[in-house]
Amino acid sequence: MARTKPTPSNGSQSPQPRGLYTGLFSAAELTALAAAAEAGSLAGEIELLRVLIRRATAAAGAVPEVDQLDSISRAIQVLTTSVRAQHVITGAAAANLQEALARALDEVANELGLGGTS
């Protein structure tokens, strides 16, 4: 059964997500998705992944079964990908690249006797 899209109570028309799966979301889920899109961050997802990894690790005990270890390993891979994506989203990756290039240029200039910028 498809769920209907919520309508704002104040009469304004806020942008509604569109897509193949939109009809499967509840009104609360659509609201949460809209808020997450506005935030432009994966911080909540990263926090959730860390909590789930911690719970899975605690539940596995001292000697995890192969399937538990596989699930935890996959979750860590997803966490790593999410942290990398967050790094790109925030522009930190670009800033780090710019700093690295500036340092490299300074080193080359110093080696050539041209003097660096620092």
N, C-alpha and C positions, 0 to 999 in steps of 0.2 A: 504494500500500500504506500503510495507516494504521499509525502507530507507537503503541506502548503507553505509557501513563503510567508514570513511574518510581514505585517504592514506596520510602519511606525505609528505610534499612538498620537504623536503630535501633528499628524497630517502631512509632514514633509516626506519627500521621496528620497530615501537614502539609496545609494547604489547597492544593488543586490548581486551576489555572486551568480554567475551564469556558467553553465557547463553540464556535462553529461550526468554528473552525480548530485547536482544541487538538490533535486527533489528528494533525495534520501536523507537530507539533514533536517534536524528539528529546528525550531525557531531559536532555541538557546544555542545550538551549534552554529547556526548562521551568524548570530550576534558575536559569538566568540571568534569565529573565523574573520569577520569584518574587523574586530579589534586587533587581532593578530596581524592582519594585513597592514593596518595603519601603523602598528608598532615598528614594522620593518626589521624585526629581530627574531632570532631563533633562540633567545635566552630561555624562554619557557620550555621549549622542547628539549634543550640541552639539560636543563635542570631535571626534567622528567626522566630523561634517559639515564642520568647519573643515579637517581633514586631507584629506578628499576634495575639497573646493574647491581647496585648495592644490595637490594632485596634478593635478587637472584643468586648473588654470591653468598649471602648469608644462608639462604635456603639450601644451597648446594652442600654446605658444610665443608669439612676439612678435605674430604676426598670426593669431588664431584663426579657424577656419572658422565659418560661421554656426551650424551645429548644435552646435559646441563652446561657442560663446558663449551659445546658448540654454540648453544644459544647465547651464552655470556660473551663469547668471542665475537659473534655477529653483532651483538648489541654494542660492543666496544668499537667495532668497525663503523657502525652507524654514528656513534657518538663522535668519533674522529672526523668523519665526513661532515657532520653538522658543525663542529667547531671550526673546521677549515672554511666551510661556507659562511659562517658568521664572521670570520676574519675578513673574508672578501667583501661581504655586505657592508661592514663597518668602515671599509676603506683602509684598514690597518695593513693589508697586504700591499696596497699601492704605496703607502707611506714607507713601509719597510723597504720596498724595492727602490724607492727614490733615495732613501738614506744610504742603502748599499751602493747604488750607482755613484752617489756623490763621494762616498769614501773611496771607491775604486778610482774615480777620476782624480781625487786629491793625491792618492798614492802614485798614480802614473805621472802626474804633474811634478811631484816631489822627486821621483826617480829621474825625470828628464831635466831636473834643475830649473823648472819653470815656477816652482812654488805653488802650493795648493791654496785653497780658499780658506783653510783653517789655520 
